[in-house]
Amino acid sequence: MDFYVRMLIKVLEKSMSACESEVLKKLKSGYDLSAKDKKELEYLVDNL
């Protein structure tokens, strides 16, 4: 897994708002994110 993806996962796991999100579960599983998932991920990161 890419270094930056692993770091993003660690940050999201520590976040109260993102720790149980579907996008985080998809990132952990290695799932390729859809455009909708990428928008949700961007929203989560913006609100950290």
C-alpha positions in Angstrom: 0.0 0.0 0.0 1.2 3.4 -0.8 2.9 5.4 2.0 0.5 8.4 1.7 -2.6 6.2 1.7 -1.3 4.5 4.9 -0.7 7.9 6.5 -4.1 9.1 5.5 -5.7 6.0 7.0 -3.9 6.6 10.3 -5.1 10.2 10.4 -8.7 9.2 9.6 -8.6 6.5 12.2 -7.8 9.1 14.9 -10.6 11.4 13.7 -13.9 11.2 15.6 -15.9 12.1 12.4 -14.2 9.7 10.0 -13.2 6.7 12.2 -16.3 4.7 11.1 -16.8 6.0 7.6 -17.4 3.8 4.6 -14.6 5.6 2.7 -12.1 4.6 5.5 -13.2 1.0 5.2 -12.7 1.1 1.5 -9.3 2.6 1.8 -8.2 0.0 4.3 -9.4 -2.8 2.0 -7.5 -1.4 -1.0 -10.8 -0.8 -2.8 -10.5 1.7 -5.7 -12.5 4.7 -4.8 -15.3 6.1 -7.0 -15.7 9.8 -7.8 -18.4 10.0 -5.0 -16.0 8.3 -2.5 -13.2 10.7 -3.4 -15.5 13.7 -2.8 -16.5 12.2 0.6 -12.9 11.6 1.4 -12.1 15.2 0.5 -14.9 16.4 2.7 -13.7 14.3 5.6 -10.2 15.7 5.3 -11.4 19.2 5.0 -13.3 18.9 8.3 -10.5 17.5 10.4 
